[in-house]
Amino acid sequence: MNIVVKTNTAYDMTTFRQLITTSQKGGRLFYDMLLGCPSGWMRYGSSCYGIGDTPITWPAAQEVCETFGATLAEVENSAENDFLKEVARSRGYQGLWLGGTDIFNEGHFVWAGSRRLIRHVAEFTDWYSGQPDDAGRNEDCLHMLDSIGYKWNDVPCTRHQNFACEINAVQVGGDVRSDANCCKFTATMILTCCFAECRRRIMVSLRQPLFDLLVLILYWNRLNMSTRSRTKLE
């Protein structure tokens, strides 16, 4: 397919990118979808976080996260932990679900998303003194609790809490881009694929020349749609 864009003005790639970042009615353009985190999510470090304002159970929260290609947050260091604490504190949450559970092996908490063991010595943890204690022999899920300064605590998974979903941001071409929605182009031009394949095919293998070609194609598509609209009006 040969794409010819006839114009009297010379546009460089920066101009093309600026032109296609304009939102269209009924959908967001591909370049907008790639940059930053999904709409409504927060970026910290190399991750994007979706904060659930409606308290739900731990299993329900994990299911919501998975719907968006994410998982309940896995805290790897004190800076990330402090970030999530501040989010919970600023919103007045009584508790905030994280991705840890020992439901299959009592006393051995793992991150549900990565299946990594939460080690008390080798890795960062922020358990409150005496926790986890499996009080009542049914406390199998990890949350931050406001009454103890949002330190970690084990609690029954059926309790209703707010929650934090986390999705990795991927480094491509100097910009941090998120996994979620990265395969969505426009309202009239949709490419669907699973999140893993999306990352593998686009976020990892995509290089600047190919990305610039996609930008040109989308710009051509936008010009074509504009031309059709003007033709109908005439």
N, C-alpha and C positions, 0 to 999 in steps of 0.2 A: 504494500500500500504506500503510495507516494502522498505525502502531506505537503501542500504548498500554501504558505500563508502570505498573501499579497498585502503589502502595506507600504506606505510612503515614509514610515518612520523606522529607524533602526533601533531595535530593542536588544539590550543585553540580557543575560540570564537573570540578573537581579530584578530587572523590570518585569520579566515574565513572572517571577515568583511573587512579586508584589501584586501583580494583576490578578493572579489566580487565588490569592488568599482571601479575596472578597467573598463573604458568605452569600449563597444563593438561597432563595426561598425554597423550603422543602428539604434542605440538606446542606451539609458542610463539605467544602472542597477537600480533596485528598491531602493537599499540603497542610491545611489546618489540622486535619485529623492526625497527621504524623507528628507534628511539633508538640512537645510538652506532654502533659498527662491528659487522660480522658476528661471530658467536661465535668466539672464539679469535684475532681480529685485534687489532691495536694501532692506536690513533689518535695521530697527531702532526700538528699544524697542521690543515690542511684535507683531510688524506688518512687513509685506513685502510690498514694494511699487514698482509699475511698472510705469515708467515715459514715457508718450507719447511725442515723439519728433516731431510729425506731428500735427500742429494746426487743431483742428476740433471743431464742435459745442458741447455744453454741452450735449444734448441728445445723440449725436453720441459717445461722450467720455464715458458716462455712459453705453452705449450698449457694447462698447469695453471692459470695465472693467468686465461687467457681463459675457462676453464670457469666461473670465478667472476665473470665480467664485469669482470675486472681486466686489468692488463698488468704486465710486469716494471717495477720501480720506475724512475721518471725523476727524477733529482736536479736540483733547480732552484736550490738555494742551499747555503751552507756549514752552516747549522743543520740542514737535512734530511740533509745528508751526514754530519754528526757523529752524528745520531740513528741512522742505519743502521750507522755504524761501531761505535757502542756496542753495538747489538744483536748484531752479528757477533762483537765482542770478548767480550762477556759470555757468549756461548754457545760460544766456542772454535772458531768456524768457520775453516777454512783459507782459504775464499774465499766470496764472496757475489755471485751473479749480479745484475747490473743490466740495464736494458732497452736498452742501447746495442749497435749492431752496424754494421759496414761491409761486410757480406757482398756487397752489390750494387755498392758503389763503394769500392774499397780506399782507405783513408786518410780517408774522409769518414764519420765515425760519425754515426748518427741514432738517435733514440729510436724503438724499434719501434712503440710504442703511438700516439704523436702524429705520427710521421714528421718530427719537427723535427730539423734539423741541430744537432749538438753543436758549437757554435762555441768555439774556443779563446780568443778575445778578448772577444767580445760577451756571452758567458754564463759562468756558473760551471762550472769543471771542476776535477778533483782528480787529474789524471794524475801518476803517478810520473815522476821525471826520465828523459827519453829515451823515454817511452811516449806514444802507441802506436808499436810498432816492427815489428809483423807478422813476428816471428821465425819462421823456417821457412816463411814465406809462407802461413800457414794460421791466423793469429790474428785472428779476425773478430768476437769477442764481448767485451763489457766486464764486468769483475768487480772487486770489492774483494779485495785479497790480503793475508793476515795478515802475511807476512814483510816487507812494506814498509809496515807501519802501516795497512793497509787502504786505501791509496791505490789509484787506478784503474790498471788494467792490461789490456792486450788478451791474449787467450788463445784456444786452439782451442775452438770451440763444443761439441765432443764431450767436453770434460772434465766430470767430475761435481762439482758444487758445490751448496751450499745456495743459496737464492734468496729474493728479496723481491718479492712482488706488491703492487701499489698500486692503489687505487680511490679516486676522488674522493668527498669528503663534500659534501653539498649543504645549503645553508642554507635552512631552511623554518621559519617561525613561531618563530624564536629558538633552535631546536635544530638541531644538526648531525646529519644523517641520512645513511646510506650508501646507495649504489646497490644493492648486493647484497641479495637477498632482500626488497627493499622491496615486492614484489607478493604476498608470502605472508601470508595472514591467520591461519588456524588449521588444525588437523588436519582439521577437518570443513568448512572454508570456505576454499578455495584459489582465488586469482586468479593466473593465470600470464600473463606477458608478457615480451618481451625487455627487456633492461636499458635500452636506449636509449629505448624506448617508455615504460618504467616511469618513467624520469627525466622525460621530456617530459610525460607525462600527469599524474603525481602529484607528483613532487618539485618541479617548476617551477610548475605551475599551481595546485596545492593551496593553498587559503587557510584560515585558522582556522575560519570558520563551517562549511565543508565537512568539515574534519577533525573538528570537534566532532560533526557529524552522524554521521560514521563511528563515532566513539566510542560514541555513543548506540545505534547499530545493533548494534555488537558487544556492548555491555552487554545489550541486549535478547536477543541470541542466546544469551549466557551464561545469562541468567535462564531462557530457554526450555528450554535443555538441562538446567539444574538441575531445573526443574519436571518434565520428562519422566523424569529419573532417579528423583525422589521418587515419581512416579506408578507407575513399574515396581516400586519396592520395596514400595509399599502394595498 
